[in-house]
């Protein structure tokens, strides 16, 4: 998160760099994580505000994360939407580059449904923890100027939470701005260093993200099986994608029916399936679309093969010898 006071400045050409990095990263992946791509697109579109959504999404002045206003007006719009707004291009690009790396790693290992539910949960938890921290500082220490009345936006609270989840089981060391620290504590080191180098960053928002990540891991460890949010996301995903999956299954079924893939050997009744003819030389079931046997290459001439309405005839004396049949099969598939 970043605090109010760092308004939009010149672009400096950083967005093309973000786009190039995202495209290059996705091109090298065998599977493209869709949720990560959607989050990148959502944050970028909110920042750019193209004409087709400019009248739909609220202005940044309406969604600043401000604990005082959220408590006073019970403003859920500020609570949830503030994470998707950024003050300037460096703020957006830095957060999205971090999301690109963390999102790909986590979504690839967890799956899209579980990753989406985790991001949704961490968004609510990080914002909620930040809100409670600000309120606690006001109630117990009468400390309101720096945190309770501050204005902040940005996705970094969620990113700090994702960093905690990603590194929770790590046993090695990593470099944070040139300082070697245990990987599982990298988020804490980054919290301090970011505040040193960028004093206007939202310390409370970043701290809320770290605590949300720790809380999420504790809850995850105490609960076996899929959490309710994951199950809900999977249900919605299956419902939305059902027409596509149905059409895909129809296409695959049609392709299998036309391709002529069959089986070798006679059934109990000696009759092939609908639209299928059986080669008398090798007993391979072929599609009715095929003019020659896919197994041995024998042509579908008169007397060779029968359809569903025909019974097999007794093997004639001029059937192919076994050696000739084997030779044809080898030639067919070599």
Secondary structure, DSSP 8 states (H G I E B T S, - for coil): -EETT------TTHHHHHHHHHHHHHHT-SS--HHHHHHHHHHHHHHH--HHHHTTS--GGGT-B-HHHHHHHT-HHHHHHGGG--SSHHHHHHHHHHHHHHHHHHHHHH-HHHHHHHHHHHHHHHHHHHHHHHHHHHHHH---TTTTT--EE-SHHHHHHHHHHHHTT--SEEEETTEEEEGGGHHHHHHHHHHHH-TTB-HHHHHHHHHHHHHHHHHHHT--S--HHHHHHHHHHHHHHHHHHHHHHHHHHHHHHHHT---BS--SSS---TTEEE-TTT-BEEETT-SB-TTT--B--TTS---TT-------TT---HHHHHHHHHHHH-
